[in-house]
Amino acid sequence: MFKVPIDMPLLVELAKKVEVGLYSINGFYHQQPAKNGLYFGFGAIETLDIDIALDRLRDILQQVA
């Protein structure tokens, strides 16, 4: 969850450009207002690449925050 508003479509698009899969949680809300957050997984990534992906995510978040 984000404490401040984030442009989610921009965040997801920037992540795709650096090969990081991010997904907004907005579509998971049915009867409640959607919260601004995301989920991501490491199921198809080598263990040694996780830190690299997190560094990329940090850099992207710094750009959009």
MDTraj code that builds the backbone (N, CA, C; nanometers):
import mdtraj as md
import numpy as np

residues = "MET PHE LYS VAL PRO ILE ASP MET PRO LEU LEU VAL GLU LEU ALA LYS LYS VAL GLU VAL GLY LEU TYR SER ILE ASN GLY PHE TYR HIS GLN GLN PRO ALA LYS ASN GLY LEU TYR PHE GLY PHE GLY ALA ILE GLU THR LEU ASP ILE ASP ILE ALA LEU ASP ARG LEU ARG ASP ILE LEU GLN GLN VAL ALA".split()
xyz = np.array([
    [0.0835, -0.1170, 0.0000],
    [0.0000, 0.0000, 0.0000],
    [0.0888, 0.1245, 0.0000],
    [0.0425, 0.2252, -0.0678],
    [0.1170, 0.3510, -0.0728],
    [0.0571, 0.4512, 0.0238],
    [0.1415, 0.5267, 0.0884],
    [0.0963, 0.6297, 0.1812],
    [0.0598, 0.7581, 0.1081],
    [0.1139, 0.7766, -0.0100],
    [0.0849, 0.8951, -0.0914],
    [0.0295, 0.8494, -0.2257],
    [-0.0461, 0.9348, -0.2937],
    [-0.0984, 0.8947, -0.4253],
    [0.0153, 0.8675, -0.5245],
    [-0.0007, 0.7613, -0.6006],
    [0.0974, 0.7206, -0.7015],
    [0.0226, 0.7030, -0.8336],
    [0.0830, 0.7453, -0.9410],
    [0.0268, 0.7241, -1.0737],
    [0.0536, 0.5781, -1.1111],
    [-0.0424, 0.4913, -1.0799],
    [-0.0232, 0.3478, -1.0983],
    [0.0012, 0.3074, -1.2430],
    [-0.0771, 0.3577, -1.3386],
    [-0.0486, 0.3182, -1.4775],
    [0.0943, 0.3554, -1.5199],
    [0.1420, 0.4703, -1.4777],
    [0.2790, 0.5108, -1.5094],
    [0.3794, 0.4188, -1.4412],
    [0.3568, 0.3882, -1.3154],
    [0.4459, 0.3006, -1.2400],
    [0.4568, 0.1636, -1.3070],
    [0.3437, 0.1060, -1.3432],
    [0.3427, -0.0261, -1.4069],
    [0.4134, -0.0205, -1.5418],
    [0.3887, 0.0856, -1.6190],
    [0.4521, 0.0993, -1.7504],
    [0.6034, 0.1153, -1.7382],
    [0.6491, 0.1970, -1.6453],
    [0.7936, 0.2147, -1.6254],
    [0.8590, 0.0839, -1.5814],
    [0.7901, 0.0086, -1.4981],
    [0.8435, -0.1195, -1.4531],
    [0.8582, -0.2164, -1.5700],
    [0.7585, -0.2192, -1.6587],
    [0.7668, -0.3069, -1.7757],
    [0.8899, -0.2750, -1.8594],
    [0.9209, -0.1478, -1.8703],
    [1.0349, -0.1057, -1.9533],
    [1.1679, -0.1577, -1.8996],
    [1.1750, -0.1848, -1.7684],
    [1.2977, -0.2386, -1.7098],
    [1.2800, -0.3849, -1.6682],
    [1.1802, -0.4493, -1.7285],
    [1.1553, -0.5923, -1.7102],
    [1.1218, -0.6325, -1.5668],
    [1.0420, -0.5489, -1.5009],
    [0.9915, -0.5805, -1.3676],
    [0.8394, -0.5865, -1.3783],
    [0.7816, -0.6986, -1.3389],
    [0.6372, -0.7144, -1.3460],
    [0.5698, -0.6640, -1.2196],
    [0.4917, -0.5582, -1.2332],
    [0.4134, -0.5037, -1.1220],
    [0.2672, -0.5032, -1.1625],
    [0.1810, -0.5172, -1.0651],
    [0.0385, -0.5221, -1.0924],
    [-0.0360, -0.4440, -0.9851],
    [-0.1272, -0.3601, -1.0269],
    [-0.2079, -0.2823, -0.9341],
    [-0.3067, -0.3742, -0.8633],
    [-0.3343, -0.3448, -0.7378],
    [-0.4336, -0.4235, -0.6636],
    [-0.5743, -0.3668, -0.6800],
    [-0.5891, -0.2567, -0.7534],
    [-0.7193, -0.1912, -0.7674],
    [-0.8281, -0.2858, -0.8167],
    [-0.7958, -0.3769, -0.9067],
    [-0.8948, -0.4679, -0.9623],
    [-0.9446, -0.5741, -0.8655],
    [-0.8863, -0.5829, -0.7484],
    [-0.9257, -0.6843, -0.6508],
    [-1.0310, -0.6354, -0.5518],
    [-1.0729, -0.5111, -0.5654],
    [-1.1742, -0.4557, -0.4757],
    [-1.3100, -0.4635, -0.5419],
    [-1.4066, -0.5208, -0.4707],
    [-1.5390, -0.5391, -0.5298],
    [-1.6401, -0.4414, -0.4700],
    [-1.6567, -0.4442, -0.3399],
    [-1.7588, -0.3602, -0.2768],
    [-1.6992, -0.2530, -0.1882],
    [-1.5709, -0.2359, -0.1944],
    [-1.5039, -0.1333, -0.1158],
    [-1.4262, -0.0426, -0.2103],
    [-1.4004, 0.0804, -0.1680],
    [-1.3170, 0.1664, -0.2524],
    [-1.1774, 0.1052, -0.2683],
    [-1.1255, 0.1103, -0.3883],
    [-0.9925, 0.0537, -0.4146],
    [-0.8853, 0.1319, -0.3412],
    [-0.7870, 0.0594, -0.2917],
    [-0.6722, 0.1217, -0.2273],
    [-0.5576, 0.1268, -0.3270],
    [-0.4712, 0.2225, -0.3097],
    [-0.3587, 0.2426, -0.3997],
    [-0.2436, 0.1527, -0.3545],
    [-0.2228, 0.0444, -0.4255],
    [-0.1166, -0.0485, -0.3900],
    [-0.0830, -0.1388, -0.5061],
    [0.0142, -0.2247, -0.4855],
    [0.0541, -0.3149, -0.5909],
    [0.0986, -0.4473, -0.5336],
    [0.1057, -0.5448, -0.6220],
    [0.1642, -0.6723, -0.5839],
    [0.2606, -0.7147, -0.6935],
    [0.3563, -0.7931, -0.6544],
    [0.4535, -0.8458, -0.7499],
    [0.5051, -0.9766, -0.6941],
    [0.5596, -1.0570, -0.7817],
    [0.6072, -1.1870, -0.7378],
    [0.7433, -1.2182, -0.7965],
    [0.8042, -1.3197, -0.7437],
    [0.9362, -1.3615, -0.7879],
    [0.9344, -1.5064, -0.8354],
    [0.8204, -1.5573, -0.8749],
    [0.8074, -1.6971, -0.9124],
    [0.8906, -1.7399, -1.0313],
    [0.9148, -1.6497, -1.1242],
    [0.9864, -1.6868, -1.2466],
    [1.1182, -1.6117, -1.2588],
    [1.1827, -1.5875, -1.1476],
    [1.3062, -1.5106, -1.1477],
    [1.4131, -1.5879, -1.0700],
    [1.5339, -1.5774, -1.1146],
    [1.6444, -1.6399, -1.0421],
    [1.6652, -1.5676, -0.9089],
    [1.6999, -1.6412, -0.8075],
    [1.7197, -1.5830, -0.6746],
    [1.8190, -1.4669, -0.6774],
    [1.9252, -1.4799, -0.7531],
    [2.0264, -1.3744, -0.7591],
    [1.9758, -1.2475, -0.8275],
    [1.8652, -1.2569, -0.9015],
    [1.8109, -1.1408, -0.9714],
    [1.7098, -1.0620, -0.8886],
    [1.6704, -1.1141, -0.7738],
    [1.5702, -1.0462, -0.6909],
    [1.6203, -0.9101, -0.6449],
    [1.7419, -0.9022, -0.5944],
    [1.7952, -0.7730, -0.5488],
    [1.8010, -0.6724, -0.6630],
    [1.8358, -0.7183, -0.7816],
    [1.8414, -0.6299, -0.8977],
    [1.7020, -0.5751, -0.9284],
    [1.6014, -0.6626, -0.9249],
    [1.4640, -0.6200, -0.9514],
    [1.4163, -0.5208, -0.8454],
    [1.4501, -0.5448, -0.7204],
    [1.4107, -0.4519, -0.6141],
    [1.4811, -0.3170, -0.6294],
    [1.6056, -0.3177, -0.6729],
    [1.6755, -0.1915, -0.7004],
    [1.6060, -0.1146, -0.8118],
    [1.5638, -0.1860, -0.9150],
    [1.4917, -0.1215, -1.0256],
    [1.3596, -0.0633, -0.9771],
    [1.2893, -0.1385, -0.8930],
    [1.1633, -0.0901, -0.8372],
    [1.1864, 0.0350, -0.7545],
    [1.2881, 0.0352, -0.6720],
    [1.3199, 0.1533, -0.5918],
    [1.3439, 0.2744, -0.6813],
    [1.4212, 0.2560, -0.7872],
    [1.4509, 0.3668, -0.8779],
    [1.3252, 0.4211, -0.9441],
    [1.2354, 0.3319, -0.9831],
    [1.1109, 0.3745, -1.0451],
    [1.0234, 0.4503, -0.9456],
    [1.0143, 0.3993, -0.8247],
    [0.9333, 0.4662, -0.7227],
    [0.9873, 0.6054, -0.6938],
    [1.1170, 0.6222, -0.6962],
    [1.1756, 0.7545, -0.6752],
    [1.1386, 0.8492, -0.7885],
    [1.1221, 0.7966, -0.9081],
    [1.0839, 0.8798, -1.0221],
    [0.9392, 0.9275, -1.0122],
    [0.8489, 0.8421, -0.9673],
    [0.7071, 0.8765, -0.9681],
    [0.6574, 0.9357, -0.8371],
    [0.7356, 0.9258, -0.7313],
    [0.6907, 0.9777, -0.6009],
    [0.7094, 1.1279, -0.5904],
])
top = md.Topology()
chain = top.add_chain()
for i, resn in enumerate(residues, 1):
    res = top.add_residue(resn, chain, resSeq=i)
    for name in ("N", "CA", "C"):
        top.add_atom(name, md.element.get_by_symbol(name[0]), res)
traj = md.Trajectory(xyz[None], top)
